[in-house]
Amino acid sequence: MLNNKKENLFLIPLIALVLIYSIYQTIKNDKDEHQLRLENNYVIGEITNHEIFGISESYYIYYKYNVNGIEYSKFVNNGFVYTDCERTRKCIGLKHVVYFDPNNPENAFMDFELTDLDMKKRNLIKEKMKARINNLKKE
């Protein structure tokens, strides 16, 4: 009984430290992602693999992207998108926007909410808006 209390006194602070560190890393990464989105430097990346690891079944999505002729590969632990991909393999080859830091292209993340087609549509709308503005200026 006494031994369990000692273990609990050790485990509780340890678990709290791990939890605080995890929250800190999440907030830090979110700020980085937000900043990269604002800077709007992006390329189109491709999902290359999907794996599930461990007892807790952590989902890992692997992807590649190319910046200035150099290919980069990364992976992300994401259990919210393509959860059936390990079984179906349907996500392999799908293309999404990858935002990156032009000074350090390894600092990047794949935005699973935006596809290549979404960006083409956005660019087309921007071009049409610019053309309309230019036409209005001429008048």
N, C-alpha and C positions, 0 to 999 in steps of 0.2 A: 504493500500500500504506500509506504513512504517512497519507495523507488519510483512509482508512477507519478507522484507529485513532483519529484525532481525532474523527471522526463518532461512533464507538462510545463514546468517553469522554464525549461530549455526550449521546448518546441514552440510555445506560443510566441515568444519574441522572434524566433527564427522565421516562423510563418509570416509574422507581421512585416519583417524586413523584406522578405521575398515579395510580398504583396505590394509594399510601398515602392520597391524597385521596379516591379512590373508596371505599375501605374505611371511612374515617372518616365519609363521608356516609351510607353504608349503615347503619353502627352508630347514627349520630345519628338517622336516620329511623326505624329499628327501635324505638329508645327512645321516640320520639314516638308511634309507632303503638301500642306497648305501653301507654303512659300513657293514650292516648285510649280504648283498649279497657277499661282499668280504670275510667275515669270513666263509661263506658257511656252516653254521649250519642250517640244515633244516629238517623238517618232512613233512609228507603229511597230509594236512588238508582237511576237508569236508565242503561244503556249506550246512548250515542247514535251512536257511530261506532267503527270499527276500521280502522287503516291500518298499512301496512308501509312503512318509510322506509329509504333508504340501501342501500349495498352489503352491509352486515352484516345487513340485513333486521331492523331493530328494530321490534318490535310495539308499537303505541300504542293504548290503549283510552281512548276519550273517554266521560265520563259527566257527568250532571247530578244535582243534588240541591237540595232546598228546605229552608231553615231560616228560621223565623219570617216566611214569606211572601216571602223573597228567594231567587231561584234562583242557584245557583252552578254553574260548569262547570269541570271539571278533566280532565287526562289523566294516564295512567300508562304507563310503559314496562314491559310485562309480556309476556314470551315464553313463559310457562308455562300460561296459561289462554286458551282460545278461539283457539288457533293457526290454526284453519281458518276463522275468522270473516271474514277478508278475502275469501275465496272464497265462502263460503256465506251470509254476513250473518245467520246464525241467532242470533248473540249480541245483535244490535241490539234494544233494547227489553227485554232481560232486566233484572231488578231484584235488587239486592244491598244489603246493609247498608252505610251510609256512617257511620263514626264521625267526630265532629267536636268541635272545641273551642268551647264555647258563648261564650267571650269573643272568639274569632276564628274564625268558621265557615269561613273559607277554608282553615284548617288542618284538613284532613280527608283521609281515605283510604277507598277502597272495599274492603270485605272480600269477596273473590271466593268465599270458602268458605261464606258465610252468605247465604241468599236471604230474600226477604220471607216466604215460607212457613215457613222455619226459625224466624224470629222470632215469627211467629204461634203456632207450636207451643210455643215456649219460654214465651210470655206465657200461653198457655192452661194449661200445666203449673203455672206460678207461681200463677195464679188458683185452680186446684184445690187446690194445696198450702196456700194462705192460707185457703181455705174449710175444709179439713180441720183446720187448726190452730185456727181460730176455733171450730169444732164441738167440738174436744177441750177447749178452754178453758171452754166453756159447761157441759160435763159435770162 
